[in-house]
Amino acid sequence: MNADISLENELVQLLPLSENHVDILWPIAQEMDLFQYGSNDISTFEKLKAYVDTALKEAREGRSIPFIIYNKMTHECVGSTRFGHIDPKNKVLHIGWTWISQASRGTGLNHQMKFLMLRHAFEEMEFEKVEFRIDERNLRSRKAVEKLGATLEGILRKNVVTKNNFRRSSCCYGILKEEWGQIKEAKFKDFI
């Protein structure tokens, strides 16, 4: 599995994450609290470095493909995302670990980025299913995934420990390969 892929369109470019990106990502990391809804804490430079190191280790093991997100209009790095929990045998992967700058939210960048990732997962990698796991309380992320055409498949109760040892419940969303053509036409017609 190639972890050195790049995906792009007119607005966004997803480039392979490297240890050199920690300095670039640090100002963005300071804007958010990933640990509020997830198990990742990037609240200090050292914790961000460990987060990147873990993503790169998983990439070397073929379990993830991490990216930095580059906004081609503003010519700046605006966050990070990845394919994770890659299961080549069952042809299933997750899209997640996505965090973008405050200024990039609501601009359509996330929708375009997810289109690139979904298209690559289904059309290039030929995977059968893409999953998303989101904290039940994170309504903004849930709505964003629903706008992609993903189906809520169920809720894993109290399965992830987050900030202050809170046990979150995770909403499990999915898109199947046989649904992709219709979703692509309905949700991403402007990008095709």
C-alpha positions as CSV (number, residue, x, y, z in Angstrom):
1,M,0.0,0.0,0.0
2,N,1.4,3.3,-1.1
3,A,1.5,5.9,1.8
4,D,3.1,8.5,-0.5
5,I,0.1,9.4,-2.5
6,S,-1.1,13.0,-3.1
7,L,-4.6,14.0,-3.9
8,E,-5.7,17.4,-5.3
9,N,-8.2,19.5,-7.1
10,E,-8.4,23.3,-7.7
11,L,-8.9,24.2,-4.1
12,V,-7.2,21.6,-1.9
13,Q,-4.1,19.4,-2.0
14,L,-3.6,16.4,0.4
15,L,0.2,15.8,0.7
16,P,1.9,12.9,2.6
17,L,2.5,13.8,6.2
18,S,6.1,13.9,7.4
19,E,7.9,14.7,10.6
20,N,8.9,18.0,9.0
21,H,5.2,19.1,9.2
22,V,5.1,19.4,13.0
23,D,6.3,23.0,12.9
24,I,3.7,23.9,10.2
25,L,0.8,22.1,12.0
26,W,1.6,23.5,15.5
27,P,-0.1,26.9,15.0
28,I,-3.3,25.2,13.8
29,A,-3.1,22.6,16.6
30,Q,-3.2,25.4,19.2
31,E,-6.6,26.5,17.8
32,M,-8.4,23.3,18.7
33,D,-8.9,20.6,21.3
34,L,-8.9,17.2,19.6
35,F,-9.0,15.6,23.0
36,Q,-12.5,17.1,23.6
37,Y,-14.1,14.5,21.3
38,G,-11.3,12.0,20.6
39,S,-8.5,10.2,22.3
40,N,-5.7,12.3,20.7
41,D,-4.2,15.2,22.6
42,I,-2.2,17.7,20.6
43,S,-2.2,20.4,23.2
44,T,1.6,20.7,23.5
45,F,4.3,20.7,20.8
46,E,5.6,17.4,22.2
47,K,2.1,15.8,22.1
48,L,1.7,17.0,18.5
49,K,5.0,15.5,17.6
50,A,4.0,12.2,19.2
51,Y,0.7,12.3,17.3
52,V,2.6,12.7,14.0
53,D,5.1,10.0,14.9
54,T,2.2,7.6,15.6
55,A,0.6,8.4,12.3
56,L,3.9,7.8,10.5
57,K,4.5,4.6,12.3
58,E,1.0,3.4,11.3
59,A,1.8,4.4,7.7
60,R,5.0,2.4,7.7
61,E,2.9,-0.6,8.9
62,G,0.3,-0.1,6.2
63,R,-2.4,0.7,8.7
64,S,-2.9,4.4,7.7
65,I,-2.2,7.0,5.1
66,P,-1.8,10.4,6.8
67,F,-1.9,13.8,5.0
68,I,-1.4,17.4,5.6
69,I,-4.2,19.6,4.1
70,Y,-3.0,22.4,1.9
71,N,-5.4,25.2,0.8
72,K,-4.3,26.1,-2.8
73,M,-6.2,29.4,-2.7
74,T,-4.5,30.8,0.4
75,H,-1.2,28.9,-0.2
76,E,-1.1,27.5,3.4
77,C,-1.3,24.3,5.3
78,V,-4.6,24.2,7.1
79,G,-4.7,20.9,9.0
80,S,-4.4,17.1,8.8
81,T,-6.4,14.1,7.9
82,R,-5.9,10.4,7.1
83,F,-7.1,7.1,6.0
84,G,-6.8,4.8,9.0
85,H,-7.7,1.3,10.3
86,I,-6.9,0.1,6.7
87,D,-8.0,-3.5,6.3
88,P,-6.8,-4.7,2.9
89,K,-8.3,-8.2,3.4
90,N,-11.8,-7.0,4.0
91,K,-11.4,-3.8,1.8
92,V,-12.5,-1.5,4.6
93,L,-10.9,1.7,5.8
94,H,-11.8,4.7,8.0
95,I,-11.5,8.4,7.0
96,G,-10.9,10.5,10.0
97,W,-8.4,12.2,12.3
98,T,-9.4,15.4,10.5
99,W,-8.7,18.8,11.9
100,I,-8.6,22.0,10.0
101,S,-8.0,25.6,11.0
102,Q,-10.9,27.8,12.2
103,A,-10.6,30.0,9.1
104,S,-11.1,27.0,6.8
105,R,-14.3,25.8,8.5
106,G,-17.4,26.5,6.5
107,T,-15.5,27.2,3.3
108,G,-16.3,23.9,1.5
109,L,-12.7,22.8,1.8
110,N,-13.6,19.8,4.0
111,H,-16.3,18.6,1.5
112,Q,-13.9,18.8,-1.4
113,M,-11.2,17.1,0.6
114,K,-13.5,14.2,1.6
115,F,-14.6,13.9,-2.1
116,L,-10.9,13.4,-3.1
117,M,-10.5,10.8,-0.3
118,L,-13.7,8.9,-1.1
119,R,-13.0,8.8,-4.8
120,H,-9.5,7.5,-4.1
121,A,-10.7,4.9,-1.7
122,F,-13.4,3.5,-4.0
123,E,-12.0,4.1,-7.5
124,E,-8.2,3.8,-7.0
125,M,-7.8,1.5,-4.0
126,E,-11.0,-0.4,-4.9
127,F,-12.2,-0.7,-1.3
128,E,-15.6,-1.9,-0.5
129,K,-16.5,0.3,2.4
130,V,-15.4,3.6,4.0
131,E,-16.3,4.2,7.7
132,F,-16.3,7.3,9.9
133,R,-16.4,7.2,13.7
134,I,-17.6,10.4,15.4
135,D,-18.3,11.3,19.0
136,E,-22.0,11.3,19.5
137,R,-21.8,14.8,21.0
138,N,-19.9,16.3,18.0
139,L,-22.9,17.5,16.0
140,R,-20.8,19.6,13.6
141,S,-18.8,16.6,12.4
142,R,-21.8,14.4,12.3
143,K,-23.7,16.8,10.1
144,A,-20.6,17.1,7.8
145,V,-20.4,13.4,7.4
146,E,-24.2,13.1,6.8
147,K,-23.8,15.8,4.0
148,L,-21.3,13.4,2.3
149,G,-24.1,10.8,2.1
150,A,-22.8,8.5,4.8
151,T,-25.4,6.3,6.6
152,L,-25.5,6.1,10.4
153,E,-25.1,2.4,11.1
154,G,-25.1,2.4,14.8
155,I,-23.6,3.7,18.0
156,L,-20.7,2.1,19.9
157,R,-21.5,3.0,23.5
158,K,-18.7,4.4,25.7
159,N,-15.9,3.0,23.6
160,V,-13.3,5.8,23.6
161,V,-11.8,7.7,26.6
162,T,-11.5,11.4,25.9
163,K,-10.6,14.5,28.0
164,N,-11.0,14.2,31.7
165,N,-11.5,10.5,31.4
166,F,-15.0,11.0,29.8
167,R,-16.1,7.8,28.0
168,R,-17.6,8.9,24.7
169,S,-20.0,6.9,22.5
170,S,-19.1,6.8,18.8
171,C,-21.5,7.2,16.0
172,C,-20.5,4.7,13.2
173,Y,-21.2,6.0,9.7
174,G,-20.5,4.2,6.5
175,I,-20.5,4.4,2.7
176,L,-20.5,1.2,0.6
177,K,-18.8,0.9,-2.8
178,E,-22.2,0.2,-4.5
179,E,-23.6,3.4,-3.1
180,W,-20.6,5.5,-4.2
181,G,-21.8,6.2,-7.8
182,Q,-25.1,7.6,-6.7
183,I,-23.6,9.5,-3.8
184,K,-20.9,11.0,-6.1
185,E,-23.6,12.3,-8.5
186,A,-25.9,13.6,-5.7
187,K,-23.4,15.1,-3.3
188,F,-20.3,15.9,-5.4
189,K,-21.7,16.8,-8.8
190,D,-19.9,20.1,-8.8
191,F,-16.5,18.4,-8.4
192,I,-16.9,15.7,-11.2
